[in-house]
């Protein structure tokens, strides 16, 4: 890693970043759960039923 100059290429930037030490502990990625299905209830539908365009 060269702190005196800026990297000239993307490869140099990647190489410089690869040399940055990681923290003592890298948290594990959280497992993503599927999103709940999206539904429209009658009250929501009633608010827009007469609109020509939803804005």
C-alpha positions as CSV (number, residue, x, y, z in Angstrom):
1,X,0.0,0.0,0.0
2,X,1.4,3.3,-1.0
3,X,0.1,6.3,1.0
4,X,2.3,8.8,-0.9
5,X,0.4,8.6,-4.2
6,X,-3.1,8.0,-5.4
7,X,-3.6,4.8,-7.4
8,X,-3.4,5.2,-11.2
9,X,-5.5,2.2,-12.1
10,X,-8.4,0.2,-10.8
11,X,-6.1,-2.7,-10.2
12,X,-3.8,-0.6,-8.0
13,X,-6.8,0.6,-6.0
14,X,-8.1,-2.9,-5.5
15,X,-4.6,-4.0,-4.4
16,X,-4.3,-1.2,-2.0
17,X,-7.8,-1.9,-0.5
18,X,-6.9,-5.6,-0.2
19,X,-4.0,-4.7,2.1
20,X,-6.3,-2.8,4.6
21,X,-6.5,-4.9,7.7
22,X,-9.9,-6.1,8.7
23,X,-11.3,-5.4,12.1
24,X,-10.8,-8.1,14.8
25,X,-14.3,-9.4,14.2
26,X,-16.3,-9.3,11.1
27,X,-20.0,-9.9,11.9
28,X,-21.7,-12.7,10.0
29,X,-24.1,-11.6,7.3
30,X,-27.7,-11.7,8.6
31,X,-29.9,-14.3,6.9
32,X,-32.6,-12.6,4.9
33,X,-36.1,-13.9,5.3
34,X,-38.6,-13.6,2.5
35,X,-40.8,-10.5,2.5
36,X,-44.3,-10.9,3.6
37,X,-46.8,-11.0,0.7
38,X,-48.2,-7.5,-0.1
39,X,-52.0,-7.2,0.1
40,X,-54.5,-4.5,-0.4
41,X,-57.4,-4.4,2.0
42,X,-60.8,-3.0,1.3
43,X,-60.1,0.3,3.1
44,X,-57.0,0.9,1.0
45,X,-58.8,0.0,-2.2
46,X,-61.7,2.3,-1.4
47,X,-59.3,5.3,-1.2
48,X,-58.2,5.0,-4.8
49,X,-61.0,3.2,-6.6
50,X,-62.4,6.3,-8.3
51,X,-59.0,7.8,-9.3
52,X,-58.0,7.6,-12.9
53,X,-54.4,7.6,-12.0
54,X,-52.8,6.7,-8.7
55,X,-50.7,9.7,-7.5
